[in-house]
């Protein structure tokens, strides 16, 4: 990955943006899109759009949700300790002792998640599973009044951890789910800028996937594309205890994953698979018997008559502060999507 593309990715990953509070990463995404797209816009839910071609012409959507899991402030006690709740699906056990960033109207406030030390717990309590309700955030103040000068109820919170090159091709960070999907969507659009296209293409950085998928529902009705390719992360199965029987043999650096299943349009699946074959890129297949758990489901349920497809990036340690992905998988996902979209015409029949 060249330095400009990686720098854009790192800026996306660093910006705090839990579901419903995606403004910071969305602004970075739109600023990058404005360097080459024909038209850039955003809507009332915060979805960001970048177009190639006429927005009123037949089109294909390339979509990755830009929100991440996080927290928000629910209460500040008399001693200035902050109590909080989850945004999205956390494993509460990974939260203990983490540093956090609170995104306020005045700027970022740093804190640490506290819990009673193990030495002080009663023996019966040591075996109990930690819950968010047992934890608080310490921002180093002495009173509620002092805390409320710096934060407000409802301020969003993310884990304070910087991206790290774990190996030559592996990157570890929070917010991988799913800033990498938003990155791939825009990178695929960038590749299509240099290719012949028979339809308009719109890359979308969608909001609120981690809580209700409402961003994908709205974009389906706003754009009404012929087809939409959702991009998300999926569980790699190349670490101890992973579920190959349910998720297949999926490795970091083993190629982007294409989903086949009940909520995926079979013609879009076949087109993506063929695109990978033409490019000589490995594309493991994951099966989804009911739903995929991604925005592809919301696009299908929207009733807008859109044919959904799904391309996923293998990810270790999903929904943790340290998710791991392969940069090569990201680049190849963008290449496959661009290859597929370049074959679509206004007359392409996506009916099964």
C-alpha positions in Angstrom: 0.0 0.0 0.0 1.5 3.4 -1.0 2.1 6.0 1.7 -0.8 8.3 0.6 -3.4 5.5 0.8 -2.1 4.3 4.1 -2.0 7.8 5.6 -5.7 8.2 4.6 -6.5 4.8 6.3 -4.6 5.8 9.5 -6.4 9.1 9.7 -9.7 7.3 9.4 -8.8 4.8 12.1 -7.7 7.5 14.5 -10.8 9.6 14.3 -13.3 8.9 17.1 -16.7 8.0 15.6 -19.1 5.5 17.4 -22.5 4.9 15.9 -24.5 8.1 15.8 -21.3 10.2 16.3 -19.5 9.5 13.0 -18.9 13.2 12.1 -15.1 13.2 12.5 -14.2 10.2 10.4 -16.9 11.1 7.9 -15.4 14.5 7.4 -12.0 13.0 6.7 -13.6 10.5 4.2 -15.4 13.3 2.3 -12.3 15.5 2.2 -10.5 12.6 0.5 -13.4 12.0 -1.9 -13.4 15.6 -3.0 -9.9 15.2 -4.4 -11.2 13.0 -7.3 -15.0 12.4 -7.2 -17.4 14.2 -9.4 -19.9 15.0 -6.6 -19.6 14.6 -2.8 -22.6 14.9 -0.4 -24.0 13.7 2.9 -27.5 13.2 4.3 -29.5 13.7 7.5 -28.2 10.5 9.1 -24.6 11.4 8.3 -24.1 9.0 5.4 -21.4 10.3 3.1 -21.6 9.9 -0.7 -19.0 10.2 -3.5 -20.2 10.0 -7.1 -18.6 9.2 -10.4 -21.0 10.1 -13.1 -24.5 11.5 -13.1 -26.3 11.0 -9.7 -29.6 10.6 -11.6 -28.4 7.8 -14.0 -28.5 4.1 -13.3 -25.9 3.4 -10.7 -24.0 0.9 -8.5 -23.4 1.5 -4.8 -20.1 0.5 -3.1 -20.7 0.8 0.7 -18.8 0.4 3.9 -20.1 1.6 7.2 -17.9 4.1 9.0 -19.1 3.8 12.5 -17.3 1.9 15.3 -18.4 0.5 18.6 -17.8 2.8 21.6 -19.5 4.2 24.7 -21.2 7.3 25.9 -21.5 9.1 29.2 -24.6 8.4 31.3 -23.8 10.0 34.7 -21.1 11.9 36.6 -21.0 11.3 40.4 -20.2 13.7 43.1 -16.5 12.8 43.1 -16.2 13.3 39.3 -16.2 9.7 38.3 -17.9 9.0 34.9 -20.4 6.2 34.4 -21.1 5.0 30.9 -22.9 2.6 28.7 -22.1 0.8 25.5 -22.6 1.8 21.9 -22.6 -1.5 20.0 -21.5 -5.0 21.0 -18.6 -5.1 23.4 -17.1 -8.0 25.2 -17.1 -6.3 28.6 -13.9 -8.2 29.7 -11.7 -6.3 27.3 -12.7 -2.9 28.6 -11.1 -3.1 32.1 -8.2 -0.8 32.5 -8.3 0.7 29.0 -7.4 4.3 28.3 -10.2 6.2 26.6 -10.8 9.4 24.6 -14.0 11.3 25.2 -15.0 13.4 22.2 -16.5 16.7 23.5 -17.6 19.9 21.9 -14.5 21.5 23.3 -12.1 18.8 22.1 -10.8 15.4 23.3 -10.7 14.5 27.0 -8.5 11.6 28.1 -9.4 9.1 30.8 -8.9 5.6 32.1 -11.5 2.9 32.8 -11.4 2.0 36.5 -12.3 -1.1 38.5 -11.7 -2.2 42.1 -8.3 -3.9 42.2 -8.3 -7.7 42.4 -6.5 -7.6 45.7 -9.6 -5.8 47.3 -12.3 -8.1 45.8 -13.9 -10.7 48.0 -13.2 -14.2 46.9 -16.7 -14.7 45.6 -16.5 -11.6 43.5 -13.2 -12.6 41.8 -15.0 -15.3 39.8 -17.8 -13.0 38.7 -17.8 -11.7 35.1 -17.1 -8.0 34.9 -19.9 -5.9 33.5 -19.9 -2.3 32.2 -22.1 -1.3 35.2 -19.2 -2.2 37.5 -16.8 0.1 35.7 -16.2 3.9 35.7 -14.0 6.4 33.9 -11.5 8.5 35.8 -10.5 11.8 34.1 -8.4 13.0 37.0 -10.8 15.5 38.5 -12.0 15.9 42.1 -15.7 16.7 41.8 -18.8 16.5 39.6 -18.6 20.3 39.0 -15.0 20.0 37.7 -15.9 17.1 35.5 -18.9 18.8 34.0 -16.7 21.7 33.0 -15.0 19.3 30.6 -17.6 16.7 29.6 -21.4 16.5 29.1 -23.9 13.7 29.5 -24.1 11.8 26.2 -20.6 12.6 25.0 -19.2 9.7 23.0 -16.2 7.7 24.1 -13.7 5.4 22.2 -10.8 3.3 23.4 -7.5 5.4 23.2 -5.2 3.1 21.2 -3.1 4.0 18.2 -2.7 1.9 15.1 0.4 -0.3 14.9 2.2 -2.1 12.2 2.2 -5.6 13.7 4.2 -7.1 10.7 5.0 -6.0 7.2 1.5 -6.5 5.9 -0.6 -6.6 9.1 -2.1 -3.6 10.8 -3.7 -3.6 14.3 -6.0 -0.9 15.5 -9.4 -0.1 17.1 -12.2 0.9 14.7 -11.0 -1.5 12.0 -14.6 -2.6 12.1 -15.4 -0.9 9.8 -13.3 2.1 8.8 -11.5 -0.4 6.6 -14.8 -1.0 4.7 -15.2 2.8 4.2 -11.6 2.9 3.0 -12.1 0.1 0.5 -15.3 1.7 -0.9 -13.5 4.9 -1.7 -10.4 3.2 -3.0 -12.6 1.1 -5.4 -14.2 4.4 -6.6 -10.7 5.8 -7.1 -9.7 2.8 -9.2 -12.9 3.2 -11.3 -12.0 6.8 -12.0 -9.4 5.4 -14.4 -11.6 2.8 -16.0 -14.4 2.8 -18.6 -17.8 2.6 -16.9 -21.3 2.1 -18.3 -23.1 3.2 -15.2 -22.6 5.8 -12.5 -20.9 4.7 -9.3 -21.4 6.0 -5.8 -19.2 5.1 -2.8 -20.9 5.5 0.5 -19.6 5.7 4.0 -22.7 4.6 5.9 -23.6 5.3 9.5 -25.1 3.4 12.5 -24.5 -0.2 11.3 -23.4 -1.3 14.7 -26.7 -0.3 16.3 -29.5 -0.5 13.7 -28.2 -0.3 10.1 -30.4 2.7 9.5 -27.7 4.3 7.3 -27.9 1.5 4.8 -31.7 1.6 4.7 -31.7 5.3 3.9 -29.0 5.2 1.2 -31.0 2.4 -0.6 -34.0 4.7 -1.0 -32.0 7.8 -1.7 -29.8 6.3 -4.5 -32.0 3.4 -5.7 -29.1 1.6 -7.4 -29.2 -1.4 -9.5 -27.0 -3.3 -7.1 -25.0 -2.5 -3.9 -21.8 -4.1 -2.7 -21.5 -3.9 1.1 -18.0 -4.1 2.5 -17.4 -5.2 6.1 -15.0 -7.3 8.2 -15.5 -11.0 8.9 -14.0 -13.4 11.3 -10.7 -14.8 10.3 -10.3 -18.5 11.3 -6.5 -18.6 11.4 -6.0 -18.3 15.2 -6.6 -20.8 18.0 -10.1 -21.9 18.7 -11.6 -20.1 15.6 -14.7 -21.6 13.9 -13.7 -23.1 10.5 -16.8 -25.3 10.5 -19.0 -22.2 10.4 -16.8 -19.6 8.8 -14.6 -21.6 6.4 -10.9 -21.4 6.1 -10.3 -17.6 6.2 -6.7 -16.3 6.7 -5.2 -12.8 7.0 -3.6 -12.2 3.6 -5.6 -15.0 2.1 -7.8 -12.7 0.1 -11.0 -10.8 0.6 -14.0 -13.0 1.4 -17.2 -13.1 -0.7 -20.4 -14.1 1.0 -22.9 -16.5 -0.6 -26.2 -17.1 1.0 -29.9 -16.4 1.5 -29.5 -12.6 1.8 -27.1 -12.2 -1.1 -28.0 -11.7 -4.7 -26.6 -14.8 -6.6 -25.7 -12.8 -9.7 -23.8 -10.2 -7.7 -22.0 -13.1 -5.9 -21.1 -14.8 -9.2 -19.9 -11.5 -10.7 -17.6 -10.7 -7.8 -16.3 -14.3 -7.8 -15.5 -14.1 -11.5 -13.8 -10.7 -11.0 -11.5 -12.3 -8.5 -10.7 -15.1 -10.9 -9.9 -12.7 -13.7 -7.5 -10.8 -11.4 -5.9 -14.0 -10.1 -6.9 -13.1 -6.5 -8.0 -15.7 -4.0 -11.5 -15.1 -2.7 -12.6 -17.5 0.0 -16.4 -18.0 0.3 -18.4 -17.8 3.5 -21.9 -19.1 3.6 -24.7 -17.2 5.3 -27.8 -19.3 5.7 -30.1 -16.6 7.1 -28.5 -13.2 7.5 -25.0 -11.9 7.0 -25.0 -9.5 10.0 -24.0 -6.6 7.8 -25.5 -3.7 5.9 -26.2 -6.1 3.0 -29.1 -7.3 5.1 -30.5 -3.8 5.5 -30.1 -3.1 1.8 -32.1 -6.3 1.1 -34.8 -5.4 3.6 -35.1 -1.8 2.4 -37.7 -2.7 -0.2 -35.9 -0.5 -2.7 -35.3 -3.4 -5.1 -31.5 -3.4 -4.8 -29.4 -6.5 -5.5 -27.0 -6.8 -2.6 -23.5 -8.3 -2.5 -21.0 -8.6 0.3 -17.2 -8.5 0.3 -15.5 -8.9 3.7 -12.0 -8.3 5.1 -10.6 -11.1 7.3 -10.2 -9.7 10.8 -8.8 -11.2 14.0 -10.1 -10.1 17.4 -13.3 -8.3 16.1 -14.9 -5.9 18.5 -11.8 -5.4 20.6 -9.4 -2.6 21.0 -6.9 -4.4 18.8 -8.3 -5.8 15.6 -5.9 -7.1 13.0 -6.2 -7.1 9.2 -4.0 -7.5 6.2 -3.3 -4.4 4.0 -3.1 -6.7 1.0 -6.6 -7.9 1.6 -7.8 -4.3 1.7 -6.2 -3.5 -1.6 -7.4 -6.6 -3.3 -11.0 -6.1 -2.1 -11.0 -2.7 -3.8 -9.5 -4.2 -7.0 -12.1 -7.0 -7.2 -15.0 -4.6 -6.6 -13.8 -2.2 -9.3 -13.3 -5.1 -11.7 -16.9 -6.3 -11.1 -18.5 -2.8 -11.3 -16.7 -2.1 -14.6 -18.7 -5.0 -16.2 -22.1 -3.7 -15.2 -24.3 -1.9 -17.7 -27.8 -0.3 -17.3 -29.2 -3.5 -18.9 -27.5 -5.9 -16.5 -30.1 -8.3 -15.2 -29.7 -9.0 -11.5 -32.8 -11.1 -11.3 -32.0 -14.6 -9.9 
